[in-house]
Amino acid sequence: MKQPAIRRIAVLVSIGRHPVSGVPRYSRNDAAALGLARDLAQGRNVAADISIDVIHAGHADNPALSEYLALGAARISVIEAAAEQDVLPALQEQLQGYDLVLCGSRAESGEASGMLPYQLAARLQLPLLAGAIAITASSGAIVAEQFLPKGRRREVALSLPALLTVHPLTPSRLRYAYARLRAGRISSQVFPAGIEQAGTEWRIENVKALPRKLAAPEKRSGHARMQAATVAESRGGKVLQEGSAADKAQAVLAYLREHHLVDY
């Protein structure tokens, strides 16, 4: 059987945020991507000399970054970047020559738009598969199991090189080991002088209040509501065809007051 041409795997990681305390930590979605890379490297149908490079764009002194070392990353390459810098050009330069790029679906902090994998795949001219939950090696390609809505799954074959985003519900078998944290290392590099910077600036403004849909609360029993879902019935409304505009407006206002939808 022909061995697939997988020699180098890159895993992009970011800094997560605890959902309750907000304390910076590793991103579980990115850790699941690291777990899929390790499982793929240890599979039967792959060569034994696969290298896994973990790459982060940010600051090397972030204490949460070392947690990826404890989860199995031998080393982490950090591209030093400020919060307002565009990391796409630097990642494009860094990811040249990789057979497979894995990352989470979106970051847990920052903009968290989920657009970085798509923009990066467009720059690298790589096929992108979203929502992968398992990866196996096939002859000259990979076969990824993709997560679909309503619990459905499907297998997709991809030729290499390719970029995959990992679904947040991907099971991860990584275990935290303090010895690996002490043995791993973090190296950093700055943006090359010729790398382009972001050409647009973000504008932050207060969110606009959306109109609230007014709905009268239902006081019917569960049996009555189930009957209403299967049998067409009158809801007891009024049709105002006569009278002035003021009379019609007064009827609408009386309805809103009756159902406590307005407080004036």
C-alpha positions as a LaTeX table, in Angstrom:
\begin{tabular}{lrrr}
\hline
Residue & $x$ (\AA) & $y$ (\AA) & $z$ (\AA) \\
\hline
Met1 & 0.00 & 0.00 & 0.00 \\
Lys2 & 1.36 & 3.41 & $-0.96$ \\
Gln3 & 2.19 & 5.61 & 2.00 \\
Pro4 & 0.47 & 9.02 & 2.05 \\
Ala5 & 2.73 & 12.01 & 1.57 \\
Ile6 & 2.39 & 13.37 & 5.10 \\
Arg7 & 5.66 & 14.62 & 6.51 \\
Arg8 & 4.87 & 17.94 & 8.20 \\
Ile9 & 1.77 & 18.91 & 10.18 \\
Ala10 & 1.15 & 22.40 & 11.55 \\
Val11 & $-1.30$ & 23.03 & 14.41 \\
Leu12 & $-2.41$ & 26.62 & 15.02 \\
Val13 & $-3.23$ & 27.37 & 18.64 \\
Ser14 & $-4.65$ & 30.41 & 20.40 \\
Ile15 & $-5.21$ & 31.54 & 23.98 \\
Gly16 & $-8.59$ & 30.55 & 25.35 \\
Arg17 & $-10.64$ & 32.00 & 28.15 \\
His18 & $-12.38$ & 30.24 & 31.03 \\
Pro19 & $-16.15$ & 30.58 & 30.51 \\
Val20 & $-16.83$ & 31.46 & 34.18 \\
Ser21 & $-13.79$ & 33.27 & 35.57 \\
Gly22 & $-12.45$ & 34.67 & 32.29 \\
Val23 & $-8.90$ & 33.59 & 33.21 \\
Pro24 & $-6.68$ & 32.93 & 30.14 \\
Arg25 & $-6.10$ & 29.24 & 29.48 \\
Tyr26 & $-5.53$ & 26.88 & 26.56 \\
Ser27 & $-8.30$ & 26.66 & 23.98 \\
Arg28 & $-10.04$ & 23.29 & 24.14 \\
Asn29 & $-10.86$ & 23.45 & 20.43 \\
Asp30 & $-7.21$ & 24.01 & 19.52 \\
Ala31 & $-6.16$ & 21.28 & 21.94 \\
Ala32 & $-8.52$ & 18.91 & 20.10 \\
Ala33 & $-6.73$ & 19.84 & 16.86 \\
Leu34 & $-3.43$ & 18.95 & 18.53 \\
Gly35 & $-4.92$ & 15.63 & 19.62 \\
Leu36 & $-6.03$ & 14.80 & 16.06 \\
Ala37 & $-2.53$ & 15.61 & 14.80 \\
Arg38 & $-0.95$ & 13.29 & 17.38 \\
Asp39 & $-3.41$ & 10.50 & 16.58 \\
Leu40 & $-2.68$ & 10.87 & 12.88 \\
Ala41 & 1.09 & 10.79 & 13.46 \\
Gln42 & 0.75 & 7.61 & 15.53 \\
Gly43 & $-1.50$ & 5.81 & 13.04 \\
Arg44 & $-0.59$ & 2.60 & 11.23 \\
Asn45 & $-0.72$ & 3.89 & 7.67 \\
Val46 & 1.64 & 6.84 & 8.11 \\
Ala47 & 5.37 & 7.20 & 8.16 \\
Ala48 & 7.12 & 7.28 & 11.50 \\
Asp49 & 9.00 & 10.55 & 10.86 \\
Ile50 & 6.02 & 12.94 & 10.84 \\
Ser51 & 6.79 & 16.26 & 12.54 \\
Ile52 & 4.12 & 18.27 & 14.33 \\
Asp53 & 4.79 & 22.01 & 14.68 \\
Val54 & 2.59 & 24.02 & 17.03 \\
Ile55 & 2.36 & 27.68 & 15.99 \\
His56 & 0.89 & 30.62 & 17.90 \\
Ala57 & 0.59 & 34.28 & 16.87 \\
Gly58 & 0.73 & 36.52 & 19.93 \\
His59 & 3.09 & 36.88 & 22.89 \\
Ala60 & 5.50 & 34.18 & 24.04 \\
Asp61 & 5.33 & 35.26 & 27.70 \\
Asn62 & 1.64 & 34.37 & 28.03 \\
Pro63 & 1.51 & 31.79 & 30.87 \\
Ala64 & $-1.44$ & 29.97 & 29.29 \\
Leu65 & 0.66 & 29.08 & 26.25 \\
Ser66 & 2.78 & 26.59 & 28.20 \\
Glu67 & $-0.32$ & 24.47 & 28.84 \\
Tyr68 & $-0.05$ & 23.18 & 25.28 \\
Leu69 & 3.39 & 21.81 & 26.21 \\
Ala70 & 1.80 & 19.85 & 29.03 \\
Leu71 & $-0.80$ & 18.50 & 26.58 \\
Gly72 & 1.83 & 17.02 & 24.27 \\
Ala73 & 3.39 & 19.77 & 22.16 \\
Ala74 & 7.16 & 19.25 & 22.09 \\
Arg75 & 7.77 & 22.89 & 21.18 \\
Ile76 & 5.75 & 25.98 & 20.30 \\
Ser77 & 6.80 & 28.53 & 17.71 \\
Val78 & 5.44 & 31.99 & 18.54 \\
Ile79 & 5.08 & 34.78 & 16.01 \\
Glu80 & 5.31 & 37.93 & 18.12 \\
Ala81 & 2.41 & 40.16 & 17.16 \\
Ala82 & 0.53 & 43.02 & 18.74 \\
Ala83 & $-3.22$ & 42.87 & 19.18 \\
Glu84 & $-3.83$ & 45.31 & 16.30 \\
Gln85 & $-1.54$ & 43.54 & 13.81 \\
Asp86 & $-2.79$ & 41.32 & 11.02 \\
Val87 & $-1.22$ & 37.87 & 11.51 \\
Leu88 & $-2.31$ & 36.46 & 8.15 \\
Pro89 & 0.82 & 37.54 & 6.19 \\
Ala90 & 3.15 & 36.10 & 8.83 \\
Leu91 & 1.20 & 32.84 & 9.03 \\
Gln92 & 1.26 & 32.58 & 5.26 \\
Glu93 & 5.05 & 32.76 & 5.30 \\
Gln94 & 5.33 & 30.37 & 8.24 \\
Leu95 & 3.07 & 27.67 & 6.77 \\
Gln96 & 4.82 & 27.23 & 3.47 \\
Gly97 & 5.70 & 23.59 & 2.77 \\
Tyr98 & 3.34 & 21.93 & 5.26 \\
Asp99 & 1.29 & 18.94 & 4.15 \\
Leu100 & $-1.53$ & 19.47 & 6.63 \\
Val101 & $-2.65$ & 22.47 & 8.69 \\
Leu102 & $-5.05$ & 21.97 & 11.62 \\
Cys103 & $-6.73$ & 24.58 & 13.79 \\
Gly104 & $-9.84$ & 25.19 & 15.84 \\
Ser105 & $-13.01$ & 26.63 & 14.37 \\
Arg106 & $-12.68$ & 29.99 & 16.15 \\
Ala107 & $-10.82$ & 31.67 & 19.00 \\
Glu108 & $-12.31$ & 31.97 & 22.47 \\
Ser109 & $-11.15$ & 35.59 & 22.86 \\
Gly110 & $-10.38$ & 38.57 & 20.65 \\
Glu111 & $-12.52$ & 39.04 & 17.54 \\
Ala112 & $-13.44$ & 35.31 & 17.42 \\
Ser113 & $-15.01$ & 35.76 & 13.99 \\
Gly114 & $-13.92$ & 32.32 & 12.73 \\
Met115 & $-12.72$ & 33.83 & 9.44 \\
Leu116 & $-8.98$ & 33.27 & 9.89 \\
Pro117 & $-8.93$ & 29.64 & 8.58 \\
Tyr118 & $-10.84$ & 30.65 & 5.44 \\
Gln119 & $-8.67$ & 33.69 & 4.75 \\
Leu120 & $-5.55$ & 31.67 & 5.41 \\
Ala121 & $-6.66$ & 28.86 & 3.09 \\
Ala122 & $-7.34$ & 31.43 & 0.37 \\
Arg123 & $-3.84$ & 32.90 & 0.77 \\
Leu124 & $-2.18$ & 29.48 & 0.75 \\
Gln125 & $-4.48$ & 28.22 & $-2.03$ \\
Leu126 & $-5.39$ & 25.12 & $-0.05$ \\
Pro127 & $-8.67$ & 23.19 & 0.10 \\
Leu128 & $-10.46$ & 23.72 & 3.42 \\
Leu129 & $-12.70$ & 21.28 & 5.28 \\
Ala130 & $-14.62$ & 22.60 & 8.28 \\
Gly131 & $-15.90$ & 20.62 & 11.26 \\
Ala132 & $-13.54$ & 17.63 & 11.23 \\
Ile133 & $-13.82$ & 15.29 & 14.21 \\
Ala134 & $-11.51$ & 12.46 & 13.08 \\
Ile135 & $-8.72$ & 12.06 & 10.53 \\
Thr136 & $-7.26$ & 8.90 & 9.05 \\
Ala137 & $-4.55$ & 8.45 & 6.44 \\
Ser138 & $-5.34$ & 6.90 & 3.10 \\
Ser139 & $-3.27$ & 6.22 & 0.01 \\
Gly140 & $-1.87$ & 9.57 & $-1.05$ \\
Ala141 & $-4.56$ & 11.54 & 0.84 \\
Ile142 & $-6.46$ & 11.78 & 4.10 \\
Val143 & $-10.02$ & 10.84 & 5.00 \\
Ala144 & $-11.72$ & 13.16 & 7.47 \\
Glu145 & $-14.96$ & 12.52 & 9.32 \\
Gln146 & $-16.99$ & 15.72 & 9.21 \\
Phe147 & $-19.53$ & 16.82 & 11.81 \\
Leu148 & $-22.89$ & 17.75 & 10.28 \\
Pro149 & $-26.03$ & 19.24 & 11.86 \\
Lys150 & $-28.50$ & 17.01 & 13.74 \\
Gly151 & $-25.81$ & 14.49 & 14.66 \\
Arg152 & $-25.04$ & 13.37 & 11.13 \\
Arg153 & $-21.52$ & 12.47 & 9.95 \\
Arg154 & $-19.86$ & 11.98 & 6.59 \\
Glu155 & $-16.41$ & 11.00 & 5.38 \\
Val156 & $-14.57$ & 13.32 & 3.01 \\
Ala157 & $-11.37$ & 12.42 & 1.16 \\
Leu158 & $-8.90$ & 15.26 & 0.66 \\
Ser159 & $-5.72$ & 15.39 & $-1.35$ \\
Leu160 & $-2.72$ & 16.99 & 0.31 \\
Pro161 & $-1.80$ & 19.68 & 1.16 \\
Ala162 & $-4.99$ & 20.80 & 2.91 \\
Leu163 & $-6.30$ & 22.88 & 5.82 \\
Leu164 & $-8.83$ & 21.50 & 8.30 \\
Thr165 & $-10.76$ & 23.17 & 11.08 \\
Val166 & $-11.68$ & 20.97 & 14.03 \\
His167 & $-15.21$ & 20.94 & 15.43 \\
Pro168 & $-15.58$ & 22.12 & 19.07 \\
Leu169 & $-17.30$ & 18.83 & 20.01 \\
Thr170 & $-14.36$ & 16.71 & 18.85 \\
Pro171 & $-13.43$ & 14.22 & 21.60 \\
Ser172 & $-9.91$ & 14.77 & 22.90 \\
Arg173 & $-7.82$ & 12.13 & 24.69 \\
Leu174 & $-4.97$ & 14.47 & 25.62 \\
Arg175 & $-3.76$ & 14.29 & 29.20 \\
Tyr176 & $-2.05$ & 17.05 & 31.14 \\
Ala177 & 1.49 & 16.11 & 32.21 \\
Tyr178 & 3.69 & 18.51 & 34.18 \\
Ala179 & 6.83 & 16.67 & 33.07 \\
Arg180 & 6.05 & 17.50 & 29.44 \\
Leu181 & 5.56 & 21.14 & 30.39 \\
Arg182 & 9.07 & 21.26 & 31.87 \\
Ala183 & 10.61 & 19.40 & 28.93 \\
Gly184 & 9.01 & 21.45 & 26.16 \\
Arg185 & 10.23 & 24.81 & 24.92 \\
Ile186 & 8.76 & 27.97 & 23.45 \\
Ser187 & 10.61 & 29.92 & 20.76 \\
Ser188 & 9.55 & 33.28 & 19.35 \\
Gln189 & 10.21 & 35.35 & 16.27 \\
Val190 & 9.14 & 38.84 & 15.25 \\
Phe191 & 7.43 & 39.91 & 12.07 \\
Pro192 & 9.88 & 40.12 & 9.16 \\
Ala193 & 10.47 & 43.68 & 8.02 \\
Gly194 & 8.82 & 43.13 & 4.64 \\
Ile195 & 5.59 & 41.63 & 5.95 \\
Glu196 & 2.54 & 43.78 & 5.27 \\
Gln197 & 0.48 & 45.07 & 8.14 \\
Ala198 & $-3.25$ & 45.45 & 8.49 \\
Gly199 & $-4.60$ & 48.13 & 6.18 \\
Thr200 & $-7.90$ & 48.69 & 7.98 \\
Glu201 & $-8.65$ & 49.79 & 11.50 \\
Trp202 & $-11.42$ & 48.34 & 13.63 \\
Arg203 & $-14.06$ & 50.78 & 14.84 \\
Ile204 & $-15.66$ & 49.94 & 18.17 \\
Glu205 & $-19.11$ & 51.32 & 18.90 \\
Asn206 & $-21.99$ & 50.50 & 21.19 \\
Val207 & $-24.36$ & 47.79 & 20.03 \\
Lys208 & $-27.69$ & 48.99 & 18.74 \\
Ala209 & $-30.79$ & 47.81 & 20.53 \\
Leu210 & $-32.84$ & 45.45 & 18.38 \\
Pro211 & $-36.63$ & 45.75 & 18.29 \\
Arg212 & $-38.31$ & 43.42 & 20.76 \\
Lys213 & $-41.14$ & 41.32 & 19.43 \\
Leu214 & $-44.26$ & 41.77 & 21.52 \\
Ala215 & $-46.16$ & 38.56 & 22.17 \\
Ala216 & $-49.01$ & 38.09 & 24.59 \\
Pro217 & $-48.30$ & 35.33 & 27.15 \\
Glu218 & $-50.42$ & 32.21 & 26.73 \\
Lys219 & $-52.26$ & 30.94 & 29.80 \\
Arg220 & $-53.65$ & 27.79 & 28.21 \\
Ser221 & $-52.93$ & 24.29 & 29.39 \\
Gly222 & $-50.49$ & 21.98 & 27.64 \\
His223 & $-53.37$ & 19.95 & 26.18 \\
Ala224 & $-54.93$ & 23.08 & 24.73 \\
Arg225 & $-51.66$ & 24.16 & 23.17 \\
Met226 & $-51.17$ & 20.74 & 21.56 \\
Gln227 & $-54.69$ & 20.89 & 20.13 \\
Ala228 & $-54.01$ & 24.35 & 18.74 \\
Ala229 & $-50.96$ & 22.99 & 16.89 \\
Thr230 & $-53.11$ & 20.46 & 14.99 \\
Val231 & $-56.50$ & 22.15 & 14.73 \\
Ala232 & $-57.08$ & 25.58 & 13.23 \\
Glu233 & $-59.03$ & 27.72 & 15.65 \\
Ser234 & $-59.88$ & 31.33 & 16.21 \\
Arg235 & $-57.65$ & 33.13 & 18.71 \\
Gly236 & $-60.36$ & 35.57 & 19.73 \\
Gly237 & $-58.94$ & 38.71 & 18.09 \\
Lys238 & $-60.78$ & 41.79 & 16.89 \\
Val239 & $-61.00$ & 43.15 & 13.36 \\
Leu240 & $-61.48$ & 46.94 & 13.40 \\
Gln241 & $-62.86$ & 48.17 & 10.11 \\
Glu242 & $-64.79$ & 51.17 & 11.32 \\
Gly243 & $-63.89$ & 54.12 & 13.43 \\
Ser244 & $-61.24$ & 56.78 & 13.34 \\
Ala245 & $-57.49$ & 56.22 & 13.49 \\
Ala246 & $-57.50$ & 57.35 & 17.11 \\
Asp247 & $-60.12$ & 54.72 & 18.01 \\
Lys248 & $-58.07$ & 51.97 & 16.34 \\
Ala249 & $-54.90$ & 53.11 & 18.08 \\
Gln250 & $-56.74$ & 53.15 & 21.41 \\
Ala251 & $-57.88$ & 49.54 & 20.83 \\
Val252 & $-54.32$ & 48.43 & 20.14 \\
Leu253 & $-53.07$ & 50.24 & 23.24 \\
Ala254 & $-55.78$ & 48.63 & 25.36 \\
Tyr255 & $-54.69$ & 45.18 & 24.11 \\
Leu256 & $-51.07$ & 45.89 & 24.98 \\
Arg257 & $-52.01$ & 47.09 & 28.47 \\
Glu258 & $-54.25$ & 44.06 & 29.05 \\
His259 & $-51.40$ & 41.65 & 28.36 \\
His260 & $-48.80$ & 43.77 & 30.23 \\
Leu261 & $-46.78$ & 44.38 & 27.09 \\
Val262 & $-46.43$ & 48.11 & 27.87 \\
Asp263 & $-46.22$ & 49.86 & 31.21 \\
Tyr264 & $-47.78$ & 53.20 & 30.34 \\
\hline
\end{tabular}
